[in-house]
Amino acid sequence: MAEIRTDDGDGDGGDGGGESRAVRSVICARLDEIRGFVPAERRPELEEILVALRGSGDPAGPQAALHQLLRRCGVATGLRAFTRGAGIGGLPAAVEGHPVVEAYVCPGDRCDRRTPARNRPVPETCRLYGEPMRRRRLS
């Protein structure tokens, strides 16, 4: 799992590759849980952060802001609390020689989140962008 940045460093910049995509995947997959830790009076701040994260700018700033918000809401390790022991979407990376796997993936290819498509005719909805995830062959 990618390390969660807690500063506003330039990281991988732009819409984010690598680390930023992995963090965005965690946020998407666990957004309902994250919202559960943010009290009602801080929800407007959370929504502002999510709007910035959905934008096309560098995601490092909004990710750091979300990390800090979670810490202020009593989650001592911020975003790191949501990355321990949990794979993104429950699927390992596709490996050569393994059977074909189809999964639902990020609708805009903005993160690495994947959920199994087997026996699921209706895709999940991306929690961060509110769009249906798209079905894709992984191997």
C-alpha positions in Angstrom: 0.0 0.0 0.0 1.3 3.5 -0.8 2.5 5.7 2.0 0.1 8.5 2.8 1.7 11.9 2.3 0.9 14.3 5.2 2.6 17.4 3.7 1.9 19.5 0.6 5.1 18.4 -1.2 5.0 18.3 -4.9 4.9 14.4 -4.9 4.0 13.1 -8.3 2.0 16.3 -9.3 -0.8 16.8 -11.8 -3.7 14.5 -11.6 -1.4 12.1 -9.7 0.1 8.9 -10.7 1.3 6.1 -8.5 1.0 7.3 -4.9 -1.8 9.8 -5.4 -3.8 7.3 -7.4 -3.4 4.8 -4.6 -4.5 7.3 -1.9 -7.4 8.4 -4.0 -8.4 4.7 -4.3 -8.4 4.4 -0.5 -10.5 7.5 -0.2 -13.0 6.3 -2.7 -13.3 2.7 -1.4 -13.7 3.9 2.2 -15.4 7.3 1.9 -18.5 6.2 3.8 -16.3 5.1 6.7 -14.3 8.4 6.5 -17.5 10.4 6.6 -18.5 8.5 9.7 -15.6 9.9 11.6 -16.3 13.5 10.6 -18.9 15.2 12.9 -21.7 17.2 11.3 -20.2 20.6 12.1 -17.1 19.7 10.1 -18.9 18.2 7.1 -18.7 21.4 5.1 -14.9 21.3 5.4 -14.9 17.7 4.4 -17.0 18.5 1.3 -14.7 21.3 0.3 -11.8 18.9 0.5 -13.6 16.4 -1.6 -14.5 19.0 -4.2 -10.8 19.9 -4.4 -9.8 16.3 -4.6 -12.2 15.7 -7.5 -10.7 18.7 -9.4 -8.0 18.4 -12.0 -5.2 20.0 -9.9 -2.5 18.3 -7.8 -4.3 16.0 -5.3 -1.5 16.2 -2.7 -2.9 19.3 -1.1 -6.5 18.0 -0.7 -5.1 14.6 0.5 -3.0 16.3 3.1 -6.0 18.5 4.2 -8.1 15.3 4.5 -5.4 13.7 6.6 -5.3 16.7 8.9 -9.1 16.9 9.2 -9.3 13.3 10.2 -6.6 13.9 12.8 -8.6 16.9 14.2 -11.7 14.6 14.3 -9.9 12.1 16.6 -8.3 9.7 14.1 -4.8 9.8 15.4 -3.2 8.4 12.2 -5.4 10.3 9.8 -5.7 8.6 6.4 -3.2 5.9 7.4 -5.9 4.4 9.6 -7.8 3.5 6.4 -4.9 1.8 4.6 -3.8 -0.8 7.1 -4.8 -4.4 6.3 -7.1 -3.5 3.5 -6.6 -4.0 -0.2 -8.1 -1.5 -2.5 -11.3 -3.1 -3.8 -10.3 -6.5 -2.6 -8.5 -7.6 -5.8 -4.8 -8.4 -6.2 -3.0 -7.0 -9.2 -3.4 -9.1 -12.3 -0.6 -11.6 -12.7 0.5 -13.3 -16.0 -0.7 -17.0 -16.1 -3.7 -16.5 -13.9 -7.3 -16.8 -15.2 -9.1 -13.8 -16.8 -10.5 -11.5 -14.1 -13.0 -8.8 -14.7 -13.6 -6.0 -12.3 -15.3 -2.7 -12.0 -12.7 0.1 -12.1 -12.6 3.9 -11.6 -14.9 5.4 -14.3 -12.4 8.1 -15.1 -9.2 6.1 -14.6 -8.3 8.5 -11.8 -7.5 5.8 -9.2 -6.6 2.2 -8.8 -9.7 1.0 -7.1 -11.1 -2.3 -8.3 -14.0 -4.4 -7.2 -14.8 -7.9 -8.5 -17.3 -8.0 -11.3 -18.1 -11.7 -11.0 -21.8 -12.3 -10.3 -22.4 -8.5 -10.2 -24.4 -7.3 -13.2 -24.7 -3.8 -11.8 -21.5 -1.8 -11.2 -20.9 -0.1 -7.9 -20.9 3.6 -7.8 -17.6 5.5 -7.4 -18.1 7.1 -4.0 -15.7 10.0 -4.8 -17.1 11.1 -8.2 -20.7 9.6 -8.0 -20.4 7.8 -11.3 -20.9 4.1 -12.1 -17.7 2.2 -12.1 -16.8 0.6 -15.5 -16.3 -3.1 -16.2 -12.7 -4.0 -17.4 -10.8 -7.1 -18.1 -7.7 -7.2 -15.9 -5.9 -10.1 -17.4 
